[in-house]
Structure formats: C-alpha cells, structure tokens
Amino acid sequence: MPPPYELHLFVCTNRRPEGAPKPSCGHRGGEEIRAALKKAVAKHGLRARIRANAAGCLDVCEEGPAIVVYPQGVWYVGVRPEDVDEIVESHLLRGEPVARLVRRVGMPVVE
C-alpha cells in the first residue's frame, strides 16, 4: 500500500517556557505558519497529496520558525506567515524550493 501523502510539511510549533535561554518556533509564529500552510494546501487542491503537520522542536531554534519538507529533506528557516504562499506556489506546485529560506545542510546553527 502506498503512503497516504506524497509530502509532509513538518512545522515546528514547539513552545518553551517564558524566559528560556533558547527561542522557540511556537512563540515566533509556528502555529500561524502551520495554519496558513493548511489553508494554502486546501486552496490549491493539494490536501489529498500533501499534509501540514505540527512538529515538536526541530533543533534549529535560533533560526526558526522552521519547516521540514519530507521526504525531500528540504529545511526552511526564518519562515514568516507571509512566506507561505511563495513556498506553496514555488515548491509544492512547481517543485522549486524557495532558495532564500532554505537552510543548507552542514551550515552551523546561528547563535
């Protein structure tokens, strides 16, 4: 049986306690980004193929909010709700990741 979805978008919605030494994506718009992705996926008729999932910490906290596109392994960092339409139209519809938001593998986490 094939997997039910072609792509999963894992959106960090982790929330650390107030005053934690590291930032968290949930406090920086993660939930809003996931909600916007769900709306955009539905708007473009992609719900049967693509799922936007809430995720816990993706461990790039200083660079978040973060999204991982699975199984492609594309990591987006510093995402804002206003970036969602560009991600959907460029990456999900045309197969072209949004370069300015892609975190390069092997790049150090910005402290």
FILUM-930492 format. One record per atom (N, C-alpha, C, O): residue in one letter; chain; atom name; y, z, x. Coordinates in steps of 0.2 Angstrom, whole numbers. Atoms other than C-alpha are relative to their C-alpha. Layout:
BEGIN
{pt A, A, CA, {Y, Z, X}} ...
END
This chain:
BEGIN
{pt M, A, N, {-6, 0, 4}} {pt M, A, CA, {0, 0, 0}} {pt M, A, C, {6, 0, 4}} {pt M, A, O, {7, 4, 9}} {pt P, A, N, {-6, 0, -4}} {pt P, A, CA, {17, -5, 7}} {pt P, A, C, {5, 6, -1}} {pt P, A, O, {4, 9, -6}} {pt P, A, N, {-5, -5, 2}} {pt P, A, CA, {31, 8, 9}} {pt P, A, C, {4, -1, -5}} {pt P, A, O, {5, -7, -7}} {pt P, A, N, {-4, 2, 6}} {pt P, A, CA, {41, 10, -6}} {pt P, A, C, {7, -3, 1}} {pt P, A, O, {10, -6, -3}} {pt Y, A, N, {-7, 3, -2}} {pt Y, A, CA, {58, 6, 3}} {pt Y, A, C, {-1, -3, 7}} {pt Y, A, O, {-5, -1, 11}} {pt E, A, N, {0, 4, -6}} {pt E, A, CA, {62, -6, 17}} {pt E, A, C, {4, 4, 5}} {pt E, A, O, {2, 4, 11}} {pt L, A, N, {-5, -3, -4}} {pt L, A, CA, {76, 5, 24}} {pt L, A, C, {1, 7, -3}} {pt L, A, O, {2, 8, -9}} {pt H, A, N, {-2, -7, 2}} {pt H, A, CA, {80, 24, 23}} {pt H, A, C, {7, 1, 4}} {pt H, A, O, {7, 0, 10}} {pt L, A, N, {-6, -2, -3}} {pt L, A, CA, {98, 29, 27}} {pt L, A, C, {0, 8, 0}} {pt L, A, O, {1, 11, -5}} {pt F, A, N, {0, -7, 0}} {pt F, A, CA, {97, 47, 33}} {pt F, A, C, {7, 3, 2}} {pt F, A, O, {9, 1, 7}} {pt V, A, N, {-7, -2, -1}} {pt V, A, CA, {114, 55, 31}} {pt V, A, C, {0, 8, 1}} {pt V, A, O, {-2, 11, -3}} {pt C, A, N, {0, -7, -1}} {pt C, A, CA, {117, 72, 39}} {pt C, A, C, {5, 3, -5}} {pt C, A, O, {11, 1, -5}} {pt T, A, N, {-4, -4, 5}} {pt T, A, CA, {123, 84, 26}} {pt T, A, C, {0, 8, 2}} {pt T, A, O, {1, 12, -2}} {pt N, A, N, {1, -7, -3}} {pt N, A, CA, {120, 100, 37}} {pt N, A, C, {6, 4, 0}} {pt N, A, O, {12, 1, 1}} {pt R, A, N, {-6, -4, 0}} {pt R, A, CA, {132, 114, 34}} {pt R, A, C, {-2, 7, 4}} {pt R, A, O, {-6, 10, 3}} {pt R, A, N, {0, -6, -3}} {pt R, A, CA, {134, 128, 47}} {pt R, A, C, {4, 5, -3}} {pt R, A, O, {9, 3, -6}} {pt P, A, N, {-5, -5, 3}} {pt P, A, CA, {142, 144, 43}} {pt P, A, C, {7, 0, 3}} {pt P, A, O, {8, -3, 8}} {pt E, A, N, {-7, 0, -2}} {pt E, A, CA, {161, 146, 44}} {pt E, A, C, {0, 3, 7}} {pt E, A, O, {-3, 9, 8}} {pt G, A, N, {-1, -3, -6}} {pt G, A, CA, {166, 150, 62}} {pt G, A, C, {-6, -2, 5}} {pt G, A, O, {-6, 1, 11}} {pt A, A, N, {5, 2, -5}} {pt A, A, CA, {150, 142, 70}} {pt A, A, C, {3, -4, 6}} {pt A, A, O, {8, -7, 5}} {pt P, A, N, {-3, 3, -6}} {pt P, A, CA, {153, 136, 88}} {pt P, A, C, {0, -8, 0}} {pt P, A, O, {4, -11, 3}} {pt K, A, N, {1, 7, 1}} {pt K, A, CA, {147, 118, 83}} {pt K, A, C, {3, -2, -7}} {pt K, A, O, {2, 1, -12}} {pt P, A, N, {-1, 3, 7}} {pt P, A, CA, {154, 107, 69}} {pt P, A, C, {-6, -2, -4}} {pt P, A, O, {-11, -2, -1}} {pt S, A, N, {6, 3, 4}} {pt S, A, CA, {143, 101, 55}} {pt S, A, C, {2, -5, -4}} {pt S, A, O, {8, -6, -7}} {pt C, A, N, {-1, 6, 4}} {pt C, A, CA, {142, 85, 46}} {pt C, A, C, {2, 1, -7}} {pt C, A, O, {6, -2, -10}} {pt G, A, N, {-1, -2, 7}} {pt G, A, CA, {142, 93, 29}} {pt G, A, C, {7, 2, -1}} {pt G, A, O, {10, 1, -6}} {pt H, A, N, {-7, -2, 1}} {pt H, A, CA, {159, 101, 32}} {pt H, A, C, {5, -6, 2}} {pt H, A, O, {11, -5, 0}} {pt R, A, N, {-4, 6, -3}} {pt R, A, CA, {165, 84, 39}} {pt R, A, C, {0, -6, -5}} {pt R, A, O, {2, -12, -3}} {pt G, A, N, {1, 6, 4}} {pt G, A, CA, {161, 73, 24}} {pt G, A, C, {-7, -3, -1}} {pt G, A, O, {-8, -8, -5}} {pt G, A, N, {7, 3, 1}} {pt G, A, CA, {142, 70, 25}} {pt G, A, C, {-2, -1, -7}} {pt G, A, O, {-5, -6, -9}} {pt E, A, N, {2, 0, 7}} {pt E, A, CA, {139, 74, 6}} {pt E, A, C, {4, -6, -3}} {pt E, A, O, {1, -10, -7}} {pt E, A, N, {-4, 5, 3}} {pt E, A, CA, {153, 62, 1}} {pt E, A, C, {-2, -7, 3}} {pt E, A, O, {-2, -12, -1}} {pt I, A, N, {3, 7, -3}} {pt I, A, CA, {146, 48, 13}} {pt I, A, C, {-6, -1, -4}} {pt I, A, O, {-7, -7, -6}} {pt R, A, N, {6, 1, 4}} {pt R, A, CA, {129, 50, 5}} {pt R, A, C, {1, -2, -7}} {pt R, A, O, {-2, -7, -9}} {pt A, A, N, {-2, 2, 6}} {pt A, A, CA, {136, 49, -12}} {pt A, A, C, {3, -7, -1}} {pt A, A, O, {1, -11, -5}} {pt A, A, N, {-3, 6, 0}} {pt A, A, CA, {146, 34, -8}} {pt A, A, C, {-5, -5, 2}} {pt A, A, O, {-5, -11, -1}} {pt L, A, N, {5, 5, -2}} {pt L, A, CA, {131, 25, 0}} {pt L, A, C, {-5, -1, -6}} {pt L, A, O, {-6, -6, -7}} {pt K, A, N, {4, 1, 6}} {pt K, A, CA, {121, 29, -16}} {pt K, A, C, {3, -5, -5}} {pt K, A, O, {0, -9, -8}} {pt K, A, N, {-4, 4, 4}} {pt K, A, CA, {134, 21, -26}} {pt K, A, C, {0, -7, 2}} {pt K, A, O, {-1, -12, -2}} {pt A, A, N, {0, 7, -3}} {pt A, A, CA, {136, 6, -15}} {pt A, A, C, {-7, -4, 0}} {pt A, A, O, {-7, -10, -1}} {pt V, A, N, {7, 3, 1}} {pt V, A, CA, {117, 3, -14}} {pt V, A, C, {-1, -2, -7}} {pt V, A, O, {-4, -8, -8}} {pt A, A, N, {1, 2, 7}} {pt A, A, CA, {116, 3, -33}} {pt A, A, C, {4, -6, -2}} {pt A, A, O, {2, -11, -5}} {pt K, A, N, {-5, 5, 2}} {pt K, A, CA, {132, -8, -35}} {pt K, A, C, {-3, -7, 3}} {pt K, A, O, {-2, -12, -1}} {pt H, A, N, {2, 6, -2}} {pt H, A, CA, {124, -21, -24}} {pt H, A, C, {-8, -2, -1}} {pt H, A, O, {-11, -7, 1}} {pt G, A, N, {6, 2, 2}} {pt G, A, CA, {107, -21, -32}} {pt G, A, C, {-6, 2, 5}} {pt G, A, O, {-11, -2, 5}} {pt L, A, N, {4, -1, -6}} {pt L, A, CA, {98, -13, -17}} {pt L, A, C, {-5, 6, -1}} {pt L, A, O, {-8, 8, 3}} {pt R, A, N, {4, -7, 1}} {pt R, A, CA, {90, 3, -25}} {pt R, A, C, {-7, -1, 1}} {pt R, A, O, {-10, 4, 3}} {pt A, A, N, {7, 0, -1}} {pt A, A, CA, {73, -4, -25}} {pt A, A, C, {-3, -1, 7}} {pt A, A, O, {-8, 0, 9}} {pt R, A, N, {2, 1, -7}} {pt R, A, CA, {73, -8, -6}} {pt R, A, C, {3, 5, 5}} {pt R, A, O, {0, 6, 10}} {pt I, A, N, {-4, -5, -4}} {pt I, A, CA, {85, 5, 1}} {pt I, A, C, {1, 7, -3}} {pt I, A, O, {3, 7, -9}} {pt R, A, N, {-1, -7, 3}} {pt R, A, CA, {86, 24, -1}} {pt R, A, C, {5, 3, 5}} {pt R, A, O, {4, 3, 11}} {pt A, A, N, {-4, -4, -4}} {pt A, A, CA, {100, 35, 5}} {pt A, A, C, {-2, 7, -1}} {pt A, A, O, {-2, 10, -6}} {pt N, A, N, {3, -7, 1}} {pt N, A, CA, {93, 52, 9}} {pt N, A, C, {5, 5, 4}} {pt N, A, O, {8, 3, 9}} {pt A, A, N, {-3, -5, -3}} {pt A, A, CA, {101, 68, 13}} {pt A, A, C, {-4, 3, 6}} {pt A, A, O, {-11, 3, 5}} {pt A, A, N, {4, -3, -5}} {pt A, A, CA, {96, 75, 30}} {pt A, A, C, {3, 6, 3}} {pt A, A, O, {9, 7, 2}} {pt G, A, N, {-2, -6, -4}} {pt G, A, CA, {97, 91, 40}} {pt G, A, C, {4, -2, 6}} {pt G, A, O, {5, -8, 7}} {pt C, A, N, {-3, 2, -6}} {pt C, A, CA, {105, 91, 57}} {pt C, A, C, {-3, -5, 4}} {pt C, A, O, {-9, -5, 5}} {pt L, A, N, {2, 6, -4}} {pt L, A, CA, {103, 75, 67}} {pt L, A, C, {2, 1, 7}} {pt L, A, O, {0, -3, 12}} {pt D, A, N, {-1, -2, -7}} {pt D, A, CA, {109, 84, 83}} {pt D, A, C, {5, -4, 4}} {pt D, A, O, {5, -4, 10}} {pt V, A, N, {-6, 3, -3}} {pt V, A, CA, {125, 74, 86}} {pt V, A, C, {6, 2, -3}} {pt V, A, O, {10, -1, -5}} {pt C, A, N, {-5, -4, 4}} {pt C, A, CA, {136, 87, 78}} {pt C, A, C, {7, -2, 2}} {pt C, A, O, {11, -3, -2}} {pt E, A, N, {-7, 1, -2}} {pt E, A, CA, {151, 84, 89}} {pt E, A, C, {3, -7, -2}} {pt E, A, O, {9, -9, -2}} {pt E, A, N, {-2, 7, 1}} {pt E, A, CA, {151, 65, 85}} {pt E, A, C, {-1, -2, -8}} {pt E, A, O, {1, -7, -10}} {pt G, A, N, {1, 1, 7}} {pt G, A, CA, {147, 67, 66}} {pt G, A, C, {6, -1, -4}} {pt G, A, O, {12, -1, -2}} {pt P, A, N, {6, 1, 4}} {pt P, A, CA, {146, 63, 52}} {pt P, A, C, {-4, -5, 2}} {pt P, A, O, {-2, -11, 5}} {pt A, A, N, {5, 5, -3}} {pt A, A, CA, {130, 54, 57}} {pt A, A, C, {-4, -3, -6}} {pt A, A, O, {-6, 1, -10}} {pt I, A, N, {4, 3, 5}} {pt I, A, CA, {119, 42, 48}} {pt I, A, C, {-5, -4, 5}} {pt I, A, O, {-4, -6, 10}} {pt V, A, N, {5, 4, -4}} {pt V, A, CA, {102, 35, 55}} {pt V, A, C, {-3, -5, -5}} {pt V, A, O, {-5, -3, -10}} {pt V, A, N, {3, 5, 4}} {pt V, A, CA, {95, 19, 48}} {pt V, A, C, {-7, -1, 3}} {pt V, A, O, {-8, -3, 8}} {pt Y, A, N, {7, 0, -2}} {pt Y, A, CA, {76, 20, 48}} {pt Y, A, C, {-3, -6, -4}} {pt Y, A, O, {-2, -6, -10}} {pt P, A, N, {3, 0, -7}} {pt P, A, CA, {65, 11, 54}} {pt P, A, C, {4, -3, 6}} {pt P, A, O, {1, -3, 11}} {pt Q, A, N, {-3, 4, -6}} {pt Q, A, CA, {78, 1, 64}} {pt Q, A, C, {2, 4, 5}} {pt Q, A, O, {3, 2, 11}} {pt G, A, N, {-2, -4, -6}} {pt G, A, CA, {84, 16, 74}} {pt G, A, C, {7, -1, 1}} {pt G, A, O, {9, 1, 7}} {pt V, A, N, {-7, 1, -1}} {pt V, A, CA, {102, 12, 72}} {pt V, A, C, {4, 7, -2}} {pt V, A, O, {3, 9, -8}} {pt W, A, N, {-3, -7, 1}} {pt W, A, CA, {113, 28, 73}} {pt W, A, C, {8, -2, -1}} {pt W, A, O, {11, -5, 3}} {pt Y, A, N, {-8, 1, 1}} {pt Y, A, CA, {131, 28, 66}} {pt Y, A, C, {3, 7, 1}} {pt Y, A, O, {0, 12, -2}} {pt V, A, N, {-4, -6, -1}} {pt V, A, CA, {143, 42, 71}} {pt V, A, C, {7, -1, -2}} {pt V, A, O, {10, -6, -1}} {pt G, A, N, {-7, 0, 2}} {pt G, A, CA, {160, 47, 66}} {pt G, A, C, {2, -4, -6}} {pt G, A, O, {7, -7, -7}} {pt V, A, N, {0, 4, 6}} {pt V, A, CA, {157, 39, 49}} {pt V, A, C, {5, 4, -5}} {pt V, A, O, {5, 10, -5}} {pt R, A, N, {-4, -2, 6}} {pt R, A, CA, {170, 41, 35}} {pt R, A, C, {-2, -3, -6}} {pt R, A, O, {-4, -8, -6}} {pt P, A, N, {2, 3, 6}} {pt P, A, CA, {168, 38, 17}} {pt P, A, C, {3, -7, -1}} {pt P, A, O, {0, -11, -4}} {pt E, A, N, {-2, 7, 0}} {pt E, A, CA, {179, 23, 19}} {pt E, A, C, {-3, -5, 4}} {pt E, A, O, {-2, -11, 3}} {pt D, A, N, {4, 5, -4}} {pt D, A, CA, {167, 15, 31}} {pt D, A, C, {-6, -2, -4}} {pt D, A, O, {-9, -7, -2}} {pt V, A, N, {6, 1, 4}} {pt V, A, CA, {153, 15, 18}} {pt V, A, C, {-1, -7, -2}} {pt V, A, O, {-6, -11, -1}} {pt D, A, N, {0, 7, 2}} {pt D, A, CA, {157, -2, 11}} {pt D, A, C, {-1, -5, 5}} {pt D, A, O, {-5, -10, 5}} {pt E, A, N, {1, 4, -6}} {pt E, A, CA, {158, -10, 28}} {pt E, A, C, {-7, 0, 2}} {pt E, A, O, {-10, -5, 4}} {pt I, A, N, {7, -1, -2}} {pt I, A, CA, {141, -3, 33}} {pt I, A, C, {-5, -3, -5}} {pt I, A, O, {-9, -7, -3}} {pt V, A, N, {4, 3, 4}} {pt V, A, CA, {133, -9, 17}} {pt V, A, C, {1, -7, 0}} {pt V, A, O, {-4, -11, 0}} {pt E, A, N, {-1, 7, 0}} {pt E, A, CA, {141, -26, 17}} {pt E, A, C, {-2, -4, 6}} {pt E, A, O, {-5, -9, 6}} {pt S, A, N, {1, 3, -7}} {pt S, A, CA, {139, -29, 36}} {pt S, A, C, {-8, 1, 1}} {pt S, A, O, {-11, -4, 3}} {pt H, A, N, {7, -2, -3}} {pt H, A, CA, {122, -20, 40}} {pt H, A, C, {-5, -2, -5}} {pt H, A, O, {-10, -5, -4}} {pt L, A, N, {6, 0, 5}} {pt L, A, CA, {112, -19, 24}} {pt L, A, C, {0, -7, -3}} {pt L, A, O, {-6, -9, -5}} {pt L, A, N, {0, 7, 4}} {pt L, A, CA, {117, -36, 16}} {pt L, A, C, {-1, -6, 5}} {pt L, A, O, {-4, -11, 4}} {pt R, A, N, {0, 6, -5}} {pt R, A, CA, {120, -47, 32}} {pt R, A, C, {-4, 2, 6}} {pt R, A, O, {-5, -3, 10}} {pt G, A, N, {4, -2, -6}} {pt G, A, CA, {109, -37, 45}} {pt G, A, C, {4, 0, 6}} {pt G, A, O, {1, 0, 12}} {pt E, A, N, {-4, -1, -6}} {pt E, A, CA, {124, -35, 57}} {pt E, A, C, {3, 7, 0}} {pt E, A, O, {7, 9, -4}} {pt P, A, N, {-3, -7, -1}} {pt P, A, CA, {127, -16, 62}} {pt P, A, C, {7, 0, 1}} {pt P, A, O, {10, -5, 5}} {pt V, A, N, {-8, 0, -1}} {pt V, A, CA, {145, -11, 62}} {pt V, A, C, {1, 3, 7}} {pt V, A, O, {0, 9, 8}} {pt A, A, N, {0, -2, -7}} {pt A, A, CA, {147, -10, 81}} {pt A, A, C, {5, 6, 2}} {pt A, A, O, {3, 10, 6}} {pt R, A, N, {-5, -6, -1}} {pt R, A, CA, {162, 2, 81}} {pt R, A, C, {-2, 7, -2}} {pt R, A, O, {0, 12, 1}} {pt L, A, N, {2, -6, 2}} {pt L, A, CA, {152, 15, 73}} {pt L, A, C, {-7, 2, 3}} {pt L, A, O, {-10, 7, 2}} {pt V, A, N, {7, -1, -3}} {pt V, A, CA, {135, 13, 82}} {pt V, A, C, {0, 4, 6}} {pt V, A, O, {4, 3, 11}} {pt R, A, N, {1, -5, -6}} {pt R, A, CA, {130, 27, 94}} {pt R, A, C, {-5, -4, 5}} {pt R, A, O, {-11, -5, 2}} {pt R, A, N, {5, 3, -4}} {pt R, A, CA, {122, 19, 109}} {pt R, A, C, {-5, 5, 3}} {pt R, A, O, {-3, 11, 5}} {pt V, A, N, {6, -4, -2}} {pt V, A, CA, {105, 26, 114}} {pt V, A, C, {2, 2, 8}} {pt V, A, O, {4, -3, 12}} {pt G, A, N, {-1, -2, -6}} {pt G, A, CA, {107, 36, 130}} {pt G, A, C, {7, 2, 2}} {pt G, A, O, {8, 5, 7}} {pt M, A, N, {-7, -2, -1}} {pt M, A, CA, {125, 39, 128}} {pt M, A, C, {0, 8, -1}} {pt M, A, O, {-3, 11, -5}} {pt P, A, N, {-1, -8, 1}} {pt P, A, CA, {130, 58, 131}} {pt P, A, C, {3, 2, -7}} {pt P, A, O, {8, -2, -9}} {pt V, A, N, {-4, -3, 6}} {pt V, A, CA, {135, 68, 116}} {pt V, A, C, {7, 2, 2}} {pt V, A, O, {7, 6, 8}} {pt V, A, N, {-7, -2, -1}} {pt V, A, CA, {154, 70, 116}} {pt V, A, C, {1, 8, -1}} {pt V, A, O, {-1, 10, -7}} {pt E, A, N, {-1, -7, 1}} {pt E, A, CA, {158, 89, 119}} {pt E, A, C, {7, 2, -1}} {pt E, A, O, {9, 7, -2}} 
END
